[in-house]
């Protein structure tokens, strides 16, 4: 249903009180739209909550990833130092039988 259609629904006031009359067809369209709106609001709320949770999880995982990358860099540096020391030891001890 288009918004223009809703804006042009014919209404009439009743004699008693401030009630409005509409055609049965228009009433059905309005109630269907209201139900869809309520359902959509529920879905939107659920998706917003899920989005917030996923953002938090992403931040946590990003932090963990940074920590792991730093650990890998430290391990690589240690390995490189080990290989340099091992290479120097071999070069320095040549001919001694060790």
N, C-alpha and C positions, 0 to 999 in steps of 0.2 A: 504494500500500500504506500502510495506517495504522500509526502507531507502536504502537498496542495489539496489532496483528496480529504485529508483529515480537517484541514482548515475550512473546507466548504461543506461540512456536514450540516444538514438542516436541523435546526432545533426549534423547540417551542416551549414556552413557559406554561406550567400548569396553573390552574386557578388557585390552588392551595399551596402555600409555602414557596420555597425557592427551588423547586425541582424542575428539571428540564426533560422534555420528551425527545426521543430520537427514533428513527425507524429501526425495526428489528435487525435488518441487514447491517446498518451502521453500528448498532450496538455489538453485534457479533464480531465485526471487524475490530472495533475498539478493544473488546475483551481479549481477542486473539493477540493483538499487538501488545497489550498489557502483560499477558502471560509470557510472550516472547521476550519482552523487556526484562521481566523478573528473572527469567532463565539466563538471559545474557549477562545480567548483573552478577548472578551467582558464578557463572563461568569466568567472568572478568576478575572477580575477587579471588577465585581459586588460582587463576593464572598469575595474578599479581603476587600472590603469596609464594607460588612455586618459583617465580622469577627471582624474588628476593632470596629464597633459599639457595637457588642455583648460583646467584652472585656471591653469596657468602662462601659456598663450597668452592667456587672458582678462586676467590681470594686466598682461601686456605691452601688449595692445591698449588697456586702460583707461588706462595711462600715456601711450601715444601719443595717445590721444584728448584727454587733459588738455593735453598739449603743443600739439596742434593748436588746441584751443579758445583757449589763451592766445595763440597766434600770430594767430588771427582777431581776438581782442579788440584786440591791438596794432595790427593793420592797420586795424581800424575806427577806432580812436582817431587814427591818423595821417591817415586819410581825412577824418575830421571836422575835424581841425586844418587840413588843407589847404583844405577848403571854407570854414572860418572865415577863414583868411588871404586866400583868393581873394575872398571877399565883402567883407572890410575894404579890400582893395586897390582894388576897384571903387568902393566908396563913397568912399574917400579921394581918388581921382583923377578924380572927375567934373568935367567942364568943362575939363580940361586937354588934352583931345584924345588922351589915351592909352588 
